């Protein structure tokens, strides 16, 4: 009754069902294997009870060797005021000391503006998209200053800093995966609130609640690249079968010393689970294949 009253009140007030903040369901996975990492995600973007996009790409490139899987919410009016210089320089000072931080090129010149740099964005987009855009920019400048690619740990900690410092405004959970010459393949989980955890595998999104026992039981150390890729597809497809907010296709990104490889698995090529119905053509496709005259059979 309360829910019905709330809905009727919203309708009476003239509010559209797509205004305000909407929680997005998804399934994201990151797995380490012997030599690299595999990231995977479904493609359904849900807005409440609606499917807003059935073929979205939730795996975003940060650098040539680091990618991030994104899950979170969409805010119609999300304001982000990120003290970019303060965050990065303070982190560098804490890690290396002021002199070392300046030697690394992390100073006020890092963002080509002296003093405290503020980045204000009035964004009508997903919280995680905003974070990944900012981090990609920071890492690009970081690479120019150092003359070498940023490590997976640096990229993950930048995401952690932005997520933690803006935790009251963000609904964002992310999995960072990549490869660097220092520590090889690495997976970092940055859940809601801005904690950072390095793990051999990580899962996130609404579909992850169906996957914990499966990964605990079936993940094994030293998997080959082929085994890891098949395992990620299996895990995501199972979550898609159980979670109504996950669906569409499966996208994977494999990152190792040889580079990056993207794979695409359409819905009709995924394994079926628990008497799941086989994929069907859409109703519009079925109608289009019939005679244009509805009276002719």
MARFI-341860 format. One line per 4 residues: for each residue x, y, z of C-alpha. Coordinates in nm, 3 decimals, always signed. Each point is the difference from the previous one (the first is absolute). Example, Ala and Ser with C-alpha at 12.3 -4.5 7.8 and 13.67 -1.06 7.14 Angstrom:
MARFI-341860
+1.230/-0.450/+0.780  +0.137/+0.344/-0.066;
This chain:
MARFI-341860
+0.000/+0.000/+0.000  +0.279/+0.238/+0.092  +0.181/-0.069/-0.326  -0.320/+0.045/-0.199;
-0.072/+0.326/+0.182  +0.352/+0.124/-0.073  -0.037/-0.084/-0.369  -0.337/+0.171/-0.023;
+0.140/+0.305/+0.179  +0.289/+0.019/-0.246  -0.240/-0.034/-0.292  -0.226/+0.270/+0.145;
+0.299/+0.229/+0.035  +0.075/-0.049/-0.367  +0.337/-0.166/+0.052  +0.124/-0.217/-0.285;
+0.104/-0.356/+0.088  +0.350/+0.073/-0.131  +0.082/+0.304/+0.213  +0.219/+0.004/+0.309;
+0.258/-0.262/+0.090  -0.027/-0.353/-0.138  +0.185/-0.303/+0.126  +0.159/-0.207/-0.272;
+0.031/-0.375/+0.015  +0.302/-0.165/-0.156  +0.255/-0.279/+0.030  +0.375/+0.069/-0.014;
+0.282/-0.251/+0.053  +0.379/+0.013/+0.013  +0.220/-0.312/+0.015  +0.377/-0.045/+0.020;
+0.163/-0.282/-0.193  +0.357/-0.113/-0.055  +0.135/+0.292/-0.204  -0.275/+0.260/+0.010;
-0.359/+0.085/+0.080  -0.343/-0.039/-0.160  -0.277/+0.253/+0.059  -0.361/-0.075/-0.091;
-0.339/+0.171/+0.013  -0.353/-0.030/-0.127  -0.148/+0.277/-0.217  -0.342/+0.081/+0.147;
-0.052/+0.349/+0.139  -0.322/+0.002/+0.200  -0.186/+0.307/+0.120  -0.235/-0.120/+0.268;
-0.223/-0.252/-0.172  +0.103/+0.112/-0.348  +0.292/-0.117/-0.216  +0.157/+0.326/-0.114;
+0.279/-0.159/-0.205  +0.042/-0.368/-0.080  +0.346/+0.022/-0.159  +0.200/+0.243/+0.215;
+0.374/-0.041/+0.057  +0.081/-0.004/+0.372  +0.374/-0.066/-0.041  +0.185/+0.330/-0.045;
+0.361/+0.059/-0.097  +0.208/+0.213/+0.238  +0.344/-0.054/-0.156  +0.148/-0.237/-0.255;
+0.044/-0.263/+0.271  -0.276/+0.078/+0.252  -0.379/-0.033/-0.033  -0.287/+0.045/+0.244;
-0.336/-0.178/+0.031  -0.272/+0.241/+0.110  -0.318/-0.044/+0.202  -0.203/+0.263/+0.180;
-0.293/+0.235/-0.034  -0.104/+0.278/-0.232  -0.075/+0.337/+0.156  -0.205/+0.248/-0.196;
+0.186/+0.287/+0.167  +0.327/-0.117/+0.155  +0.244/+0.274/+0.095  +0.362/-0.094/+0.045;
+0.251/+0.240/+0.152  +0.330/-0.184/+0.003  +0.312/+0.160/+0.139  +0.228/-0.163/-0.254;
+0.332/+0.150/+0.096  -0.062/-0.034/+0.373  -0.092/-0.368/-0.030  +0.286/-0.107/-0.221;
+0.274/+0.210/+0.157  -0.105/-0.095/+0.354  +0.005/-0.366/-0.098  +0.348/+0.035/-0.151;
+0.131/+0.185/+0.306  -0.137/-0.268/+0.231  +0.154/-0.276/-0.211  +0.336/+0.152/-0.095;
+0.053/+0.327/+0.188  -0.028/+0.347/-0.151  +0.336/+0.001/-0.177  -0.059/-0.340/-0.155;
-0.350/+0.099/-0.109  +0.136/+0.305/-0.182  +0.273/-0.214/-0.154  -0.269/-0.231/-0.137;
-0.158/+0.299/-0.168  -0.304/+0.009/+0.226  -0.017/+0.369/+0.078  -0.223/+0.294/-0.079;
+0.131/-0.016/-0.358  -0.146/-0.350/-0.027  -0.330/+0.151/-0.107  +0.155/+0.303/-0.174;
-0.146/+0.241/+0.253  +0.172/+0.127/+0.315  -0.143/-0.027/+0.347  -0.316/-0.195/+0.080;
-0.174/-0.137/-0.306  -0.373/-0.062/+0.007  -0.197/-0.195/-0.251  -0.370/+0.074/+0.005;
-0.236/-0.209/-0.207  -0.374/+0.021/-0.035  -0.046/-0.347/-0.144  -0.306/-0.177/-0.125;
+0.178/-0.331/-0.028  +0.098/-0.303/+0.201  +0.216/+0.069/+0.303  +0.256/-0.258/-0.108;
+0.031/+0.155/-0.345  +0.095/+0.330/+0.159  +0.259/-0.166/+0.223  +0.155/-0.195/-0.288;
+0.018/+0.315/-0.216  +0.181/+0.192/+0.273  +0.237/-0.287/+0.079  +0.081/-0.050/-0.368;
+0.098/+0.368/-0.020  +0.210/-0.016/+0.317  +0.180/-0.315/-0.117  +0.073/+0.153/-0.340;
+0.172/+0.294/+0.168  +0.175/-0.238/+0.239  +0.138/-0.200/-0.294  +0.129/+0.316/-0.171;
+0.176/+0.115/+0.317  +0.165/-0.335/+0.076  +0.062/-0.112/-0.356  -0.136/-0.348/+0.067;
-0.345/-0.161/+0.039  -0.179/+0.029/+0.332  -0.014/-0.318/+0.207  -0.322/-0.181/+0.084;
+0.043/+0.097/+0.365  +0.024/+0.372/-0.082  -0.314/-0.012/-0.215  -0.190/-0.193/+0.266;
+0.099/+0.241/+0.275  -0.109/+0.300/-0.206  -0.344/-0.157/-0.037  +0.001/-0.077/+0.371;
+0.085/+0.363/+0.085  -0.280/+0.143/-0.212  -0.252/-0.256/+0.123  +0.088/+0.051/+0.367;
+0.023/+0.379/-0.004  -0.339/+0.021/-0.174  -0.169/-0.298/+0.163  -0.299/+0.208/+0.114;
-0.081/+0.092/-0.361  +0.093/-0.319/-0.185  -0.166/-0.337/-0.044  +0.291/-0.176/-0.166;
+0.164/-0.340/+0.026  +0.288/-0.085/-0.230  +0.249/-0.275/-0.080  +0.339/+0.108/-0.137;
+0.208/-0.251/-0.189  +0.322/+0.021/-0.195  +0.357/-0.111/-0.051  +0.330/+0.177/+0.063;
+0.364/-0.104/-0.011  +0.043/+0.028/+0.377  -0.273/-0.226/+0.138  -0.157/-0.163/-0.305;
-0.376/-0.048/-0.012  -0.195/+0.160/+0.285  -0.364/+0.039/+0.102  -0.113/+0.275/+0.240;
-0.354/+0.033/+0.129  -0.132/+0.346/+0.094  -0.350/-0.051/+0.145  -0.244/+0.262/+0.127;
+0.167/+0.236/+0.246  +0.348/-0.001/-0.153  +0.169/-0.300/+0.160  +0.270/-0.165/-0.211;
+0.076/-0.372/+0.007  +0.246/-0.196/-0.210  -0.150/-0.342/-0.072  +0.064/-0.296/-0.229;
-0.357/+0.044/-0.124  -0.273/+0.256/+0.060  -0.369/+0.032/-0.081  -0.246/+0.288/+0.022;
-0.345/+0.122/-0.092  -0.343/-0.143/+0.075  +0.086/-0.332/-0.164  +0.296/-0.060/+0.231;
-0.223/-0.131/+0.280  -0.055/-0.315/-0.206  +0.370/-0.059/-0.065  +0.199/-0.001/+0.325;
-0.029/-0.373/+0.070  +0.070/-0.088/-0.364  +0.324/+0.200/-0.011  +0.113/-0.126/+0.340;
-0.050/-0.357/-0.120  +0.121/+0.011/-0.361  +0.268/+0.269/-0.020  +0.347/-0.148/+0.015;
+0.347/+0.148/+0.002  +0.210/-0.038/-0.312  -0.282/-0.017/-0.254  +0.095/+0.036/-0.365;
-0.128/+0.291/-0.210  -0.253/-0.221/-0.178  -0.128/-0.143/+0.329  -0.034/+0.347/+0.151;
-0.191/+0.137/-0.300  -0.242/-0.294/-0.001  -0.043/+0.031/+0.375  -0.088/+0.370/-0.020;
-0.257/-0.062/-0.274  -0.152/-0.280/+0.206  -0.020/+0.215/+0.313  -0.158/+0.301/-0.173;
-0.250/-0.213/-0.194  -0.114/-0.170/+0.321  -0.059/+0.338/+0.165  -0.194/+0.113/-0.307;
-0.224/-0.305/+0.031  -0.077/+0.068/+0.366  +0.006/+0.379/+0.024  -0.274/+0.187/-0.182;
+0.208/+0.319/-0.006  +0.287/-0.172/-0.188  -0.025/-0.113/-0.359  +0.081/+0.068/-0.363;
+0.341/-0.113/-0.120  +0.329/-0.079/+0.175  +0.310/+0.207/-0.067  +0.345/-0.101/+0.123;
+0.340/+0.169/-0.001  +0.319/-0.205/+0.038  +0.312/+0.191/+0.106  +0.351/-0.147/+0.014;
+0.358/+0.070/-0.107  -0.097/-0.039/-0.367  -0.263/+0.273/+0.015  -0.379/+0.014/+0.016;
-0.260/-0.221/-0.165  -0.372/+0.073/-0.003  -0.261/-0.271/-0.051  -0.373/+0.019/-0.065;
-0.245/-0.279/+0.078  -0.357/+0.056/-0.131  -0.293/-0.116/+0.209  -0.090/-0.291/-0.227;
+0.353/-0.146/+0.041  -0.003/-0.007/+0.381  -0.073/-0.315/+0.202  -0.355/-0.045/+0.133;
-0.065/-0.066/+0.368  -0.283/-0.158/+0.200  -0.245/-0.055/-0.286  +0.058/+0.353/-0.122;
-0.192/+0.076/-0.319  +0.197/+0.012/-0.323  +0.046/+0.347/-0.152  -0.285/+0.100/-0.231;
-0.030/+0.265/-0.267  -0.172/+0.316/+0.116  -0.374/+0.031/-0.057  +0.064/+0.273/-0.258;
+0.231/-0.230/-0.198  -0.263/-0.274/+0.004  -0.264/+0.241/-0.126  +0.230/+0.135/-0.271;
+0.062/-0.352/-0.131  -0.373/-0.060/-0.045  -0.227/+0.117/-0.279  -0.070/+0.376/+0.011;
-0.373/-0.079/-0.021  -0.111/-0.109/+0.349  -0.297/-0.185/-0.152  +0.220/-0.224/-0.214;
+0.140/-0.305/+0.178;
